[in-house]
Amino acid sequence: MAFNCSIIHEAADKALEYWAAVPQGAQWALAGVGALYVARRALSFLQLLLNCFILSGTNVRLFFRIPPSSLY
């Protein structure tokens, strides 16, 4: 049995009709809010990575076991 894509196309067409009815200024405002939301989440993820791996303050030598004689 094949998947019926006409339902998806009808829903997409209806959504595009509603979106076209929204004034251009409101579209830009919604796009700005969406961009701020995505940027906030991306920066939050970057902060998580930095806190886990870079800003944790763990000495890197603990991970590599470099003999002290080879450091000079």
N, C-alpha and C positions, 0 to 999 in steps of 0.2 A: 504494500500500500504506500503510495507516494504521499509526501507531505504537501499539504495544500498551502501554497504561499499567497494565495489571493487575500486571505484574511490579514496577513501582515502588510501587504501592499495597500489594502484599504485603510488600515489603521495609520500607516505612514502618510498616506495622502491626506487623511483627515487631520493629522497632527500638523502637517505643512500648511493646510488651509487655516488652521487656528493661528499658527505662527505668523502667517502673512497678514492676519488681521491685527496683530499687535503693532502699535506705532514704532517707528524706527528708533526713537529715543528710548523707549522702554526696552527694546531689544538690546541696545547698547548697555543699558543699565543692568539688565539681567546677565549679559555677557561679562560685565565687569564684576558682578557679585560672584559669578561662577569662577572667574579667573582668580579672584582673591581667595576663594575657598580652596581651589586646587593648589595655589602657591602656599597657603598656610599649611596644608597637609604635606606638601613636598618639603618645606623647610622643617617641619616637625620631624619628618623621617630623617632628614639630613642631620638634625640635632641629635637624634637617637643614635645614628651611626657614629657621630663624632664623640658622643659621651661614652659609647661602648668601647671604641677602639683607639681613639686618639687622645681624648681628654681625661682618660681614666687615671692617668698618673702612674701606671705600672711601668717599671723599668723594663726596657726592651731586652736587656741582657738575660732576663729570666727565661725568655722564650728560646734563646739560641745557644746557651751554654758555651760561651766563648771562653777559652782558658785565659787567665790574666796575662800569661807570658806572651801571647800572640797580639796583645793590644798595643805593644810598644814597637 
